[in-house]
Amino acid sequence: MPKIATIGDVNVDLIARIDRMPDVGKQVITRDFQTHGGGCSANFAMQCARLGMSVQLFGKVGDDVFGRYVLVELDDNGVDTKNVLLTDRKTGVTVAMVTGAERSFVTFRGENASYGINDIDLTKIEADVVHLPSYFLLDGLRYDYAHLIDLLHGAGIQVSFDTGWDPRGFRKEEVDPLFDIIPKVDIFLPNIDEARKILGNEGLTPPEAARIFRDMGTKIVVIKMGKDGCYVTDGKTAEQVPAFHVKAVDTTGAGDTFMAGFIATYVHGRSLHDCAVFGAATAALKVGGVGWSTYPKRQQVNSFLKEHYNQKPSVAPLQL
């Protein structure tokens, strides 16, 4: 069976559903409050495991109630967490405030901010593809990404990369290193807003942004566009693949589940079109609920595709 690993952030999400954001100094009552595992790397690993993939997670959490909770959830779903370090400091926490299908975040990075290349035992990685998310949140790893990718390539491992959003505003000192990193990656999966910020051009279309990243050296570029689907190209083929139109309850983690579906299909040798469609179906099922328990299993995605995907050539169910 093909294998996947991911290196990055692991935290707990505290989710409050509210009708409106509170004014400064004021209070609102939440209609619901939930605790879930989170962090882009942990989300990606969880979804890969629920799709039946062999997946390793590399990261760092505190040996506290949040860290123990998130590791139990991951272990129970089949994620290999043996390489998640436990420390005497604090686990990262994100407070998500959900209004309708949209969400706003307040994040304490905890041990995610200190996680660095010296914390990673590369000899323990057993994977065909390693996924690297959350570039802007991992201060301890940020300036070693290029070196890390070189080491992974030296071991014959492909690398997928997703910067995520920069809550500090895409400052030059943090964006500039990306121009050494992006040319090295095999699969780059930014959303369109992130791509425009990185390239310093708010008017770029997805094909234009993808072409620039391809010209930089990236082998496969996937521009995520939310409800408008994604644009994917490897220089030989290029197309916009639409999203599935479903009722969204919570879009938190949708991008991570899309990427998990995409990479899980990719390591099975399927076309980029099939990868994008399977990723879109995975994300469509996820947005129907809140938290890891709603991340779809492989059989659910296959059934969804049989029911909803009528274009030709049709995508056969993913066989693992």
C-alpha positions in Angstrom: 0.0 0.0 0.0 1.3 3.5 -0.8 2.3 5.5 2.3 1.9 9.1 3.3 3.5 11.2 6.0 2.9 14.8 7.2 5.1 17.1 9.2 3.6 20.1 10.9 1.0 21.6 13.3 -1.0 19.6 15.8 -3.5 21.4 18.1 -7.0 21.4 19.6 -9.9 23.4 18.2 -12.4 24.9 20.5 -15.4 25.7 18.4 -18.3 28.1 19.3 -21.3 28.6 17.0 -22.6 32.2 17.3 -25.1 34.3 15.5 -22.8 37.3 15.4 -19.4 38.4 16.6 -19.5 40.2 19.9 -18.8 44.0 20.0 -15.7 45.1 21.9 -16.4 44.7 25.7 -19.6 42.9 25.0 -20.7 39.3 25.2 -22.8 36.9 23.0 -24.2 33.5 23.9 -23.0 30.6 21.9 -25.6 28.1 20.6 -23.1 25.3 20.7 -19.6 24.6 21.9 -17.4 21.7 20.9 -13.8 20.5 21.4 -12.0 18.8 18.5 -8.6 17.9 17.3 -7.1 20.3 14.8 -4.1 21.8 13.1 -3.6 21.5 9.3 -1.1 18.6 9.6 -3.2 16.7 12.1 -6.4 17.3 10.0 -4.6 16.0 6.9 -3.4 12.9 8.7 -6.8 12.2 10.1 -8.5 12.4 6.7 -5.9 10.2 5.1 -6.4 7.6 7.8 -10.2 7.7 7.4 -9.6 7.2 3.7 -7.8 4.0 4.6 -4.3 5.2 4.0 -1.2 4.4 6.0 -0.2 7.8 7.4 2.5 9.0 9.8 2.2 12.3 11.7 5.3 14.2 12.8 4.8 17.2 15.2 4.9 18.3 18.8 2.4 18.8 21.6 2.5 19.5 25.3 2.0 16.7 27.7 -1.3 18.3 28.9 -5.0 17.6 28.7 -5.2 19.0 25.1 -2.2 17.1 23.9 -3.3 13.8 25.3 -6.8 14.3 23.9 -5.7 15.0 20.4 -3.3 12.0 20.3 -6.0 9.6 21.6 -8.3 10.8 18.8 -5.7 10.4 16.2 -4.6 7.0 17.5 -8.2 5.7 17.6 -8.6 6.6 13.9 -5.4 4.8 12.8 -2.9 7.7 12.5 0.6 6.7 13.4 1.5 9.2 16.1 4.7 7.6 17.4 6.7 10.6 16.0 4.6 13.3 17.7 6.8 14.6 20.5 5.4 15.2 24.0 7.0 18.1 26.0 6.4 19.9 29.3 5.1 23.0 27.5 1.7 23.8 26.1 -0.3 22.3 23.2 -1.4 24.7 20.5 -5.1 25.8 20.7 -7.3 27.5 18.1 -10.6 29.1 19.2 -12.9 29.0 16.1 -16.0 31.2 16.1 -18.5 30.0 13.5 -21.2 32.2 12.1 -23.3 30.4 9.5 -20.8 28.5 7.3 -18.0 31.0 7.9 -15.5 31.0 10.6 -12.9 33.2 12.4 -10.0 32.0 14.4 -7.9 33.0 17.4 -4.8 30.8 17.6 -2.2 30.1 20.3 0.5 28.1 18.5 2.0 26.5 21.6 4.6 23.9 20.7 3.9 24.3 17.0 5.9 27.5 17.0 9.0 25.8 18.4 8.9 22.7 16.3 12.1 22.5 14.2 14.1 20.3 11.9 16.1 19.0 14.8 12.9 17.5 16.3 12.4 15.4 13.2 14.0 11.9 12.9 14.1 11.6 9.1 15.1 7.9 9.4 11.6 7.2 10.8 9.8 8.5 7.7 8.3 5.7 5.6 6.3 7.4 2.9 5.9 7.9 -0.8 4.8 11.5 -0.3 5.4 13.9 2.7 2.9 16.7 3.1 4.2 20.0 4.6 1.4 22.5 5.6 1.2 25.7 7.8 4.5 27.3 6.7 3.5 30.7 8.3 2.7 29.2 11.7 5.8 27.0 12.2 8.5 29.6 13.2 11.0 27.0 14.2 10.9 25.2 10.9 10.3 28.0 8.4 13.8 28.7 7.4 14.8 25.0 7.1 12.0 24.0 4.7 14.3 24.1 1.6 16.9 21.9 3.4 14.2 19.6 4.7 12.8 19.1 1.1 16.3 18.4 -0.2 16.7 15.7 2.5 13.3 14.2 1.6 14.1 14.2 -2.1 17.5 12.5 -1.3 15.5 9.7 0.3 13.4 9.3 -2.8 10.3 10.9 -1.2 8.0 13.4 -3.0 6.9 16.5 -1.2 3.5 18.4 -1.3 3.4 21.8 0.2 0.7 24.2 1.4 1.7 27.5 3.0 -1.7 28.2 4.5 -2.8 31.8 5.4 -0.4 34.2 7.1 -2.2 35.8 10.0 0.7 38.4 10.2 0.0 39.8 6.8 2.5 38.1 4.4 5.5 40.1 5.5 8.4 40.3 3.1 10.8 38.5 5.4 8.5 35.5 5.6 7.4 35.5 2.0 10.9 35.8 0.4 12.1 32.3 1.5 9.2 30.8 -0.4 10.9 31.6 -3.6 13.6 29.1 -2.7 11.1 26.5 -1.4 8.3 26.5 -4.0 10.6 25.5 -6.9 11.7 22.4 -5.0 8.3 21.0 -4.2 6.5 18.3 -6.3 3.0 19.4 -5.6 2.1 23.0 -4.4 -1.5 23.5 -3.2 -2.2 27.1 -2.2 -5.6 28.7 -2.3 -6.1 31.6 -4.8 -5.9 34.3 -2.1 -2.6 32.8 -0.7 -1.2 32.5 -4.2 -1.9 36.2 -5.0 -0.4 37.3 -1.7 2.8 35.3 -2.2 3.2 36.6 -5.8 2.3 40.2 -4.8 -0.5 40.5 -7.4 -4.1 40.6 -6.3 -5.4 40.5 -9.9 -4.0 37.1 -10.9 -6.3 34.5 -12.2 -5.8 30.9 -11.1 -4.3 29.9 -14.5 -1.9 32.9 -14.3 -0.8 32.1 -10.8 -0.4 28.4 -11.6 1.7 29.3 -14.7 4.1 31.4 -12.6 4.6 28.7 -10.0 5.1 26.1 -12.7 7.7 28.4 -14.3 9.5 28.6 -11.0 10.0 24.8 -11.1 7.0 23.3 -9.2 6.0 20.0 -11.0 2.2 20.1 -10.1 0.2 23.2 -9.0 -3.2 23.0 -7.5 -5.0 26.3 -6.9 -7.8 25.8 -4.5 -10.8 28.1 -5.0 -13.3 27.0 -2.4 -16.9 26.7 -3.8 -15.5 27.3 -7.3 -13.4 24.2 -7.2 -9.7 24.1 -8.1 -7.4 24.7 -11.0 -4.8 22.0 -11.5 -1.9 21.7 -14.0 1.3 19.8 -14.5 2.4 21.7 -17.6 1.1 19.0 -19.9 -2.6 19.2 -18.9 -4.5 21.9 -17.2 -8.2 22.3 -16.1 -10.5 23.8 -13.7 -12.4 21.1 -11.7 -15.6 22.3 -10.2 -16.6 21.8 -6.5 -19.6 19.7 -5.6 -22.5 22.0 -4.5 -23.6 20.9 -1.0 -25.1 22.6 2.0 -22.1 23.7 4.2 -22.4 23.5 7.9 -18.8 24.3 8.7 -15.9 24.8 6.2 -13.2 24.5 8.9 -10.6 21.9 7.6 -12.2 21.7 4.1 -8.9 22.6 2.5 -7.0 20.0 4.5 -9.5 17.3 3.6 -9.4 18.2 0.0 -5.6 17.9 0.0 -5.8 14.5 1.8 -8.3 13.2 -0.8 -6.0 14.6 -3.6 -2.8 13.1 -2.3 -4.4 9.8 -1.4 -5.5 9.5 -5.0 -2.2 10.8 -6.4 -0.1 8.1 -4.6 -2.3 5.5 -6.3 -1.2 6.8 -9.7 -4.5 8.3 -10.8 -4.7 11.3 -13.2 -4.7 14.9 -11.9 -8.4 15.1 -12.9 -9.3 12.1 -10.8 -7.2 13.4 -7.8 -9.0 16.8 -8.0 -12.5 15.2 -8.2 -11.8 12.8 -5.3 -10.4 15.7 -3.3 -13.5 17.8 -4.0 -15.8 14.9 -3.0 -13.9 14.4 0.3 -14.2 18.1 1.1 -17.9 18.3 0.1 -18.7 15.5 2.6 -16.6 17.1 5.4 -18.3 20.5 5.2 -21.6 18.9 6.1 -20.5 18.6 9.8 -18.2 19.9 12.5 -14.9 18.2 13.6 -13.0 15.1 12.9 -15.9 12.8 13.4 -17.4 14.1 10.2 -14.3 13.5 8.1 -15.6 11.0 5.5 -14.3 7.4 5.2 -13.3 6.0 1.8 -16.6 4.1 1.3 -18.6 7.3 1.9 -16.6 9.2 -0.7 -17.0 6.4 -3.2 -20.7 6.3 -2.6 -20.9 10.1 -3.0 -19.1 9.9 -6.3 -21.3 7.2 -7.6 -24.4 9.3 -6.8 -23.2 12.8 -7.8 -20.5 12.6 -10.4 -22.1 12.2 -13.9 -19.5 13.7 -16.1 -17.4 11.7 -18.6 -14.8 10.3 -18.2 -16.3 9.3 -14.8 -14.1 8.7 -11.8 -14.1 5.1 -10.7 -14.2 4.6 -6.9 -10.7 4.8 -5.3 -9.4 1.3 -4.7 -7.0 1.0 -1.9 
